[in-house]
Amino acid sequence: MDVREIVKSLDSEIAARTSDRFGIKMGYALMKALAEDGLVTLEKFSIMGSGVFEHELLTYKRKYAVTIDYDMADYDFALGVARPQM
């Protein structure tokens, strides 16, 4: 599987979104490959950037929360539904 092509497809789908308030789920093999390439990293998040209730989450390109979906094929991904801004 060519991970570079998957990254292009993922980035294309992200670019087509009007909001960046969504997460990404992906198969285990894709998550592992992106982590090895430094595209999936552990980052700190807090409520509205305030530092309150800080948590570490896996992220894609340090911006989008990512989770492994063990029911997905190894190299599949899906973007979540964008949350409206409050």
C-alpha positions as CSV (number, residue, x, y, z in Angstrom):
1,M,0.0,0.0,0.0
2,D,1.4,3.4,-1.0
3,V,0.9,5.6,2.1
4,R,1.9,8.7,0.2
5,E,-1.2,8.3,-2.0
6,I,-3.4,7.8,1.0
7,V,-1.9,11.0,2.6
8,K,-2.7,12.9,-0.7
9,S,-6.3,11.6,-0.6
10,L,-6.7,12.4,3.1
11,D,-5.3,15.9,2.6
12,S,-7.6,16.4,-0.3
13,E,-10.6,15.5,1.7
14,I,-9.5,17.7,4.5
15,A,-9.0,20.7,2.1
16,A,-12.5,20.2,0.7
17,R,-14.0,20.8,4.2
18,T,-15.4,24.2,5.2
19,S,-14.6,23.6,8.9
20,D,-11.7,22.1,10.7
21,R,-13.7,20.9,13.6
22,F,-13.8,17.2,13.0
23,G,-11.8,14.0,13.8
24,I,-10.4,11.2,11.7
25,K,-10.7,7.5,12.2
26,M,-8.4,5.1,10.4
27,G,-7.3,1.5,10.3
28,Y,-4.5,0.2,12.4
29,A,-1.9,-0.2,9.6
30,L,-2.5,3.4,8.4
31,M,-2.2,4.8,11.9
32,K,1.1,3.0,12.4
33,A,2.5,4.1,9.1
34,L,1.6,7.7,9.6
35,A,3.0,7.6,13.1
36,E,6.3,6.2,11.8
37,D,6.4,9.1,9.2
38,G,5.7,11.7,12.0
39,L,2.3,12.6,10.6
40,V,0.4,11.2,13.6
41,T,1.7,12.5,16.9
42,L,0.6,12.9,20.5
43,E,-0.4,16.5,21.3
44,K,-1.9,18.4,24.2
45,F,-5.4,19.8,24.0
46,S,-7.5,21.7,26.5
47,I,-10.9,23.4,26.8
48,M,-10.9,26.2,24.2
49,G,-7.1,26.4,24.4
50,S,-7.3,27.6,28.0
51,G,-5.0,25.0,29.5
52,V,-7.9,23.7,31.7
53,F,-8.5,20.0,31.7
54,E,-5.5,19.4,29.5
55,H,-5.4,16.0,27.7
56,E,-3.0,14.3,25.3
57,L,-4.6,13.1,22.1
58,L,-3.3,11.4,18.9
59,T,-3.4,13.9,16.1
60,Y,-2.9,14.1,12.3
61,K,-0.5,16.9,11.4
62,R,-0.9,18.2,15.0
63,K,-4.4,19.5,14.3
64,Y,-7.0,16.8,13.8
65,A,-7.9,14.3,16.5
66,V,-7.3,10.7,15.3
67,T,-8.5,7.3,16.5
68,I,-8.0,3.8,15.4
69,D,-11.1,1.9,14.2
70,Y,-10.3,-1.8,14.4
71,D,-13.4,-2.6,12.3
72,M,-12.0,-0.6,9.3
73,A,-9.7,-2.2,6.7
74,D,-6.0,-1.6,7.6
75,Y,-5.4,1.4,5.2
76,D,-8.9,3.0,5.2
77,F,-9.8,6.3,6.8
78,A,-13.0,8.4,7.4
79,L,-13.4,12.0,8.3
80,G,-16.0,12.8,10.9
81,V,-18.9,15.3,10.6
82,A,-17.8,18.8,11.3
83,R,-19.1,20.3,14.5
84,P,-20.7,23.7,14.2
85,Q,-18.8,26.5,16.0
86,M,-20.4,28.0,19.0
